[in-house]
Amino acid sequence: MHPLTHIIHKTSDIFRTMGFSVADGPEIETEYYNFDSLNIPSHHPARDMWDTFWLKPEKARKLLRTHTSPVQMRYTETHAPPIRIIVPGKVFRHEATDATHEAQFYQLEGLMIEEKVSLANLKWVLEEYFGKLFETKTTIRFRPSYFPFVEPGVEIDMACFKCAGAGRLENKDCSTCKTTGWIEIMGAGMVHPKVLVAMGADPRKYTGFAFGGGIDRLAMLKFGVPDVRMFYEGDIRLINQF
Amino acid sequence: MKVSYNWLKEYFDEEIPEPKKIAELLTMHAFEVESLDPISNDTVIEIKVLPDRSHDCLSHIGIAREIALLCNVKLKPNIFTKNIFPESNLLRVEVEDSKACPRLSALMIEDVDVKESPMWLVERLHAIGQRSINNIVDATNYVMFSLGQPLHAYDRERLKEVDGGWKLGVRMAQKGEKVFALDDKEYVLEDGELVIVDGHTNAPLGIAGIKGGKASQISKNTKNIILEAANFDPVLVRQTAKRLGSRTDASIRFENEITPELTTQAFHAVTALIIDIAKGENTRVEGLCDVYSRRANLYTVGVSLSEIQNVLGIDISQKEVEEILNRRGYPWKYVNPREEVVSLAEKYIGVPYKFGSSVLCDSPQTFDCSSFSAYLYAQAGVAIPRMSNDQYLFGIEISEEDVLLGDEVFFLSNRDGLAAGAVGHNGIYIGNGEMIHAGGFDKGYRKVVKEKIIESKYFDTGFKGYRRLLSDEEERFVVTVPSERLDLRIKEDLIEEVGRIHGYYDMESKAIDIAQVTPEIHKKSHYGNVVRNFFVERGFFEVVTYVFQEQGSVELENPIASDKKYLRQNLTKGMEDVLSRNIKNAELLGLEQIKIFEIGNIFKADSESTSLAFALDSAKEYKGKKSEGEAEQIILELAKVLGVPVDFDKGERVFEIEFDLIVSALPDPAIHLEYKGSDGMRFAQYSQYPFILRDIAVFVPKGGNQGDILTVVLAEAKGLLQNGRLLESNYTKEFPEGKKTSYAYRLVFQSLEKTLSDDEINPIMDRVTKILNNKPGWQVR
C-alpha cells in the first residue's frame, strides 16, 4: 500500500474511536469555499499565506483547493452541530518544490463543533492522535499564531519522538527536530465566529476547534522518508517497503 | 521583519533581556522568531509577523511593546511627544476621496541641511537591510521602521508655489497617467489608482502608499522640505502595488492597514530626528496641515471570565485575568453589563438625535435609535448588531413580566423604504414602564429622552415587544483598545490576547466525551480501501501520480511549468510513465511483472470525478509473461468481490475504471473496514546508483535441489548483491558421470554509495564460480 494510504487509513481509524467521521470534497474549488467563507476576503494580505493555482478563465474564480478547509463549509451545508469530522485530501500550492515542499500534497483537516468545545479539548484530541499514530506517548504544545478562520489561532509543535524533546541523541544532534526538541506539525485554533456563522452555527451557542496539517509530513516523520517528492514518483522501490 | 536589538533598547530605560531570551518569549507568546543573527555590536532578530499583527508590529515600537509586556519592563515614558505643531500658513492639503485616503498630513520644515547621516543611523538602517541615502530620507525611513508609518519627504522648491503657498493633494489617477519614480522606472497608472499630486498643478508627485516620484526627491541642494504622512485604503494600495509588481516597505504597511492616528505621531518623531541630524542655520517647523475627516472612537471589547475559561479550557482565575490586563496596560473596567447600559443611558439623556449617526465616529456626540443601544452595549462589553431590526432578531423574546432593566424595547418602523413589519425603532428599558431612547421629542428637538413607553409616539405606530440582548448576566472585562491594535475587535480576539499572554505551553489537555457519538462510514473512502486491498492482495503496488500534465481540458492560469499546464483528464497517462520507469527496475525489484494501481481525481471540461486505474506489463526480457486476458480476468474478479458490474477502458497496458460509478452502484457500507497495517514500518533508502546484472549457470546432478544453489550463491555474494532469481532450469546434458541439469540465475548488484564497475563485480563472480565448482558434481557453465 502507498505510505500515504497507511497514514490516511490509520488516521481515520484513530479519529473514528473519538467519534470523528471522514468527509471529503472536490479538488477544484470556488474562491468562495476556499477563501471568502473562511474569513479570507479578496485583497486581504492573509491571502498571501496560500500560493494558489487558479484555473482558466480567471474570471470564473476557480482554483485548486489550497487546503481541505473548504470541506468544513460544504459539510456543514448538510450537517448541523454537533460535528466531528476529519478531512484527509489532496491539496495544491503554487510553490517551488524541494525535499519538503510539493505543489500537490495531502492535508488532514479536523473540525469539532459542539457546545463548550475548548482549546484544551483540541490538545487532548491531538495528543491521542499523535500518540497512536507515532505509537508512543506524545506531548504537544501550542504557540500563538494566526489563521483567518480561527481565533485564537495556534501553531502546534510535537515533542520530538526521536530525541524525546532533548534535541540530542546520545552524542550527536537530533536531525529530526534540528536540535530544538520540537517538531512543527500543524496549525489550529478555535473556529472564528464569522466562520461559524457562515456554517450556520450560532456562535453564542457553539464553539469549535479546527486543525490542519500535512499528511505527507506525518508520513515522512513516521516512516523516515527523506523527500516528499518520493511519494509522487510511483517508484516501487519506495512502495514495496509498505 | 528584521528587528535590531540595539534599536529596541532605545525604547527602554531599564535593561531588557538578552536577544535569545526575547526570542523565546516572543515565540511562545507572540510571534515566531525565525532567526537571531549577531552582527558587529548588534543582533538582528528576524520575526515572522503575521497579518493579524501587521497593523502594529511591522515596527520596532510594536515589538518593544510586546517585550515590555512579556518581560515586565517599562517602556520609556514620552516616546510620543505630544507637542502641538503650529498650523501651517504656507501649506494646504486636499483629499478627493476620504475613503481612499482617510487622513493626509503634511508638515513643512524650512532650512534643513541635507547631508550624510550620522554613523549610528547608517548602522541601524544597515542592520535591518536598508541602504542609507541622505539624512532626510534616512530620517523618514527610520521613523517608518520605528513606528510603522510610512513617510515621504518632498523638496518644496520642486512643487509649484502659488501666492507664496504650496499644496499637496491625493486623487484618483486617470488611465495612462505616468509617474517616473525614485527607482528610475516609469509607472503607468490605471483609472482609480491613487496618486499624490502637486495641488497647484495637479501633476502626480508619487504613487500613493507605494513609491515617491523622482522629480521632487530630496537632493543635496534641498533647503525646505514638505513631509507627507498619510493613511490609505489597504485594498487600493495592495491592488496597485500588485499590479505594478512593486511591493515596497511602505505598501506592505498600508496594505496591512495602519491606524490614521499614526501620521502626526510619526511627524513628532521625524521632526525631532531632523532637528537633531539635519539642522541648518534657521531650521524651523513652519507648520502642519492635516485633513482627517472621520476620526474614530477607540473600540471597546468585552469578555466574561467564563467565556475566557470556556474557549481556552483552562481554569484561569479572575485575578490572573486582571493581572494580565494590567500588564497589558490598556484601560479596562469590570462591569455588570445591565447596570452599565442603564447608567450610561441615563448619562446621555439630552444628546441630540441624528439619523445615521455612526457608533464609531459620532457617538456619544449624536445618536440615532440603534446607534444609541449599540454604543451602550459596546461600552458594556457586549457586541450587538448595529440596526434596530437586526438587534431585534439578535435578541431573545421576553414577556412584559420578565423584562429587566437594560433589556430593549422595539417598535415597528414608520419609515418609508423599510419592509412592512420591520422593526425601525428601539429603546432601553429602565423599569417602571419607562425607556430611554434616541429620537424622542424634547421641546421640538429630537434627542435622547426618558419617557413612558405607552406615552411615546412610537407606541402608537406599533409596539413590537421586549427583547434581551445579553446572553448571560455575568460581569465583563471591558477593554478600551488602543488605536494601533486593529486586530482587537471581538471577544475572541480578547480571549486570544489573554490566552497568549498567559501562555499556552503548559495548558492541561481535557478529554472530550467519546462515548456519545457514532461516526458515519464514509462510503467512498470505504470502497476505496476495499479496492486497495483487492489490488494489493494480487501483487499490485499503489501509486500516487501528479495531476499536472502537458495536456488536458482544464487549463491552469499560472502553471508551474510549461509541461504542467493542464490537469489530468485520466490516470492512464501518468500510469504509463510510472509503469515504464518501474519496468527499468524490474530486475532490481525481482519482479517479472510490474503491477500498479491508482485511485485519484481526474478533470474533464466541466466535471471532476474519481477514477481507478491499474496497469501491468513486463520488461522485454520477460517476453510471454503477460498473459492475454489477464486484465480482463482481474476486472471480472473485482466485479465479483464488489458485487457490481465493472466497466473499463481497455488500454494497451493501463485499464481505467470510473470509480464514482462503482461507488454509486454499491450499498452504504454497514461495517467499518479497519486499518490492518503493521506497526513499526520504516523506510530504508534505496540506492540512487545503477545496478549491474550478471547471469550464472551451473550443472548439478539431475534431481539435485536447485534451492541449495541459490543459497550458496546468495551467501557468497552478499553485500552488493540485491537479489538473485532463477532464470531457467529445463536444460539437461549428458556428462561422463551421468545426466546433469543446468540452472541459470540472474544476479543483481548495486551499491548505496557509488556506481559499480566490473572491477568490483568480477572478483565476487570469481568467488561464486569457485565455490560452486568446489561442490561435488557441480560445474559452472
Interface residues (C-beta under 8 A of the other chain):
Chain A: M1 H2 P3 L4 T5 H6 H9 K10 S12 D13 F15 R16 T17 M18 G19 F20 S21 V22 A23 D24 P26 E27 I28 H43 H44 P45 A46 D48 M49 F53 W54 L55 K56 E58 L64 P82 R84 K90 F92 H94 A96 T97 A103 Q104 M112 K116 V117 S118 L119 A120 N121 K123 W124 V125 E127 E135 R141 F142 R143 P144 S145 Y146 P148 E151 P152 G153 V154 E155 M190 H192 P193 R204 T207 K222 F223 G224 V225 P226 F231 Y232 E233 G234 D235 I236 R237 L238 I239 N240 Q241 F242
Chain B: T27 M28 H29 A30 F31 E32 L50 P51 D52 R53 S54 P234 V235 R238 Q239 E255 N256 N310 V311 L312 G313 I314 S471 I490 E492 D493 I495 E496 G499 R500 Y504 Y505 M507 E508 S509 K510 A511 I512 I514 Q516 V517 T518 P519 E520 I521 H522 K524 S525 N529 R532 V536 F541 E542 V543 V544 T545 Y546 V547 F548 V554 E555 L556 E557 N558 P559 I560 L567 G574 M575 D577 V578 R581 N582 N585 L588 L589 L591 I594 I596 G600 N601 F603 E608 H672 E674 Y675 G677 D679 G680 M681 R682 F683 A684 Q685 Y686
